[in-house]
Amino acid sequence: MQNQLKDFKKSFGGAGRASGKSNYPLIALFLLPSVLLVGVFVYYPAIRGIFMAFQDVKSYNMFSTEWCGLDNFRTLFKTAGYVTQWKNTFIWMIGCVGGELILGFGLALLLQKSFKGKGLYEGIVYMPWALSGFMVGIMWKWIFNGSGGVLNDLLMRLGIISAPVNWLTTPGLNLNAIIVAKVWTGLAFFAIISSAALKTVPRELYESAELDGANAFQKFRNITLPGIKTIMLMTILLRAIQTFGSPDLIYSMTQGGPANSSQIVTSFIYLNVMKGGDYGMISAASLIMWVFIMVCSAIYIKATNALKAGD
């Protein structure tokens, strides 16, 4: 291994210096295709999108460079329900991440114990994480169907409701129904992370606590929570950012309706891109979303560094 490393250094460093020639042009030539691909498909669309937010760009004049200042942002905030979409977005993030955390952590606690059929249990827990968002959306759309859905049939058989409920077409219920589907999909993420975090807590601490007469709640509060705090806080922040940018379930279950009652910011952008129209306004909405994500990312990085420093 050391001989191979020496040969590599000799080929790309020593030989060049010995001959008085630099290998940097050759290295740059190898990197050029990757740089071009990233530039064309990542950086150029991002920069172009920022410019479009301040330009009058419609579907019929896609290459327009006419500047319109802040008109796109004014049009955006005059759009019916745009402010409500941000409210829905925060409800979406808090509901999804909170539900996934609570249920995922509970499942992770069960995974710490050995029992018959544990392998099957783990497979059932982790299965939703392997499914695509659109597939999950279609499945839960059938479950929440107002006329022949499984949920209505079950609740009526149990006597909880007397008539079918239109879960996906009733404002106030539809967003909560989508959150349930999202939690079912994402709780495996928290179950996996929580299970791994719990295994990092030394068993000796629990044994010492038992000798001192500590009960289960005292061990959880004084040993488990401090031991996994750093990992769980970072996971919550990361999952919140991921959930913000995941409109697939909303698109496949309600498409933001009715009357934008289940619409969030990212699904609004996605649907308007699919429909076409005022791309300048869509770019303005994307720029606001991008700034929000950057702020959340900065908070995540700062919190991560602070937690690492605290450890």
Disulfide bonds with the S-S distance in Angstrom:
none
